[in-house]
Amino acid sequence: MRETLQQHSFLVGAVLGIGGLSLALLGAGLQPRRVAVVLAAVAAAGGFYLLFRSGPTAASAAAVARAVGSGRPVLVEVYSDF
């Protein structure tokens, strides 16, 4: 559970934030402007997630060898719990 929250903390925060915004704005009544604000927040959060998500995190040994041998700078990051 903890790993899921760490990996998807933006999504958890966005759902909680938009849920709170929805309760605050739409709790007083359903008005077109309030609905538009909530929809804009959903669209902004979705756009932010799509623009700033990271790509694949694991590469095969062959992919690393191709990138290193191509003559351009490469950052190789290695992580281990041990």
N, C-alpha and C positions, 0 to 999 in steps of 0.2 A: 504494500500500500504506500509506504513512504517513497519508494522509487517512482511510482506513478505520479505522486504529487510533485516530486522534484522535477520530473521530466516534463510535466504538463502544467506547471505552476501558472503560466500565463492564462491558459484556458480556464483553470479553476478560478483564478482571480477575475477574469472577464465574466464568467457566468455569475459569480457572486455579485460583482459590481453592477452588471446589467440587471440582475434580478432585484437588487436594492433600488436601482434607478427606476425600474418598472413599478415597484411597489410605491415608491414616493410620488412618482408622476401620475400613474394611472389609478392610484388609490382614491384620488379625489374625483374621479370621473373620467370617462373615455372621451377625449377631445382629439381632434385631428392633429393639432400641434404637438400634443404630448406623445401621441403614437409616433409621429414623425421623429421626435427626439430619440425615442427608444430604438426605432429602426435605424436611425443614423448611428447610434452607439453600437448596435449589432454590426452594421456594415463596416464601421471604423475598426472594431476589434477583429473582425474577420479579415479585413484588408491588411491590418498590421500583422496578423498571424501568417498570412500567405506571403507577405513581402519579406519578413524577417526570420522565417523558420530556417533551420539549418538543413543542409543536404544530408546525404547518406554519411554515416559516421565511420563505417568500417570499409576498408579497402583490402583487396586481395594482394598477395605478395607480387603477383604479376603486374597489377595496376601500379603499385608503388615503384617497381623496377622500371616500368615504361615512363612514369612521370620523372623519376630521377635521371634517367638516361636521355631525356629529351633536350637537355641543355638549358633549361630554365630553372629558376630558384623554386625549391619545394620545401614546404614545412611539413615535417613528419612528427606527429605528436603521439606519444606512447603513454598509456596509463595502465597501472596495475595496482591491485589492492595489496599485493604482497611486497 
